[in-house]
């Protein structure tokens, strides 16, 4: 198993997307991770992860089939890092 030497959050792919996009991140050590999707107004749409995650590379998909077209933000937070990406759902 490959373990990253630092936290990473790859750009969502595809982006723009319809209806799902892949989210990938890397953790250098086991850590608590919260990964959430917010709408353009800052309202929480969905929390995809809210738990302790083992070290390594992780990939998950967000399916926006029940959401309207528009801009969303993906926020990932660990105990000592966070990142935000803008993604666009086009139907």
N, C-alpha and C positions, 0 to 999 in steps of 0.2 A: 504494500500500500504506500502510495506516495503521500507525503505530508508537506504542505506548503510551509515556507519559512516565515510567512507573515499573512495577515488577514487579506483576503481579496474578494471582490465582488465584480464579476464580469458583466459587461453590457448585456442586457436582455436581448435574446435573439429568437425569432425575428422581431424587429421594431421599426416601423409600425407592424401590428399583428392583427390577425382575425382567425379564430377567436382566442388562440392560446399562444403564450410566449414562454421560453425557457429561461429560468433564473439559476445562475451558478455562482457558488461562493466557496472559498477555501478557508479552513481554520487551521492554524499551526498547533493548537492544543484543544482539548475538550473544553467547551464553553457553553454558556446559556445564550441562545440565539432567539431573537424575535424578528420575524420577517412579515411585514404588513403592507397592504395595498391601500392607498388613499386616493380619493377623487380630487379634482381640481380645486375644490373648496376646502380641502383638508379633512374631510370626513372619512373615518375608517370604513373601508369597503369590506375587507377580509383580512384575517390574520392567518398566514399559511404555516408558520412555525412559531411556537412559543414554549421552548423546552431546551434541555441540555442536549447538545449535539457533539458527536465524537470528532476528533481531529481528522482532517482529510478534505477531499473535494466533494461537494454536494451539488446535486442538480434537481430542480423540481419545475413543474409547469404550473402556470396560472392560466386558468380558463376563464375568459371574460364573456362567455356566451350569454350570461344573464345580465350583463352590464350594457349601458348605452355607449355609443361611440364617443371618444373624447380622450383627454389627457389624464393619466393616472400617475401616481408616484409610488415607487417601491422603496420602502425604508427597511434597512437591515441594521440591527443593533446587537452587539455583543457586550461583554462586561467592560471592554475598553476601546471599542471601535464602533463607528456607525457610518453608513453611506446611504445616499438617496439617489435614485435614478428616475428619470422621466420616461414614461412609456406611452404609446399612443395606440388605442384600439380603434380600428376603422372597420365598420361593417358595410 
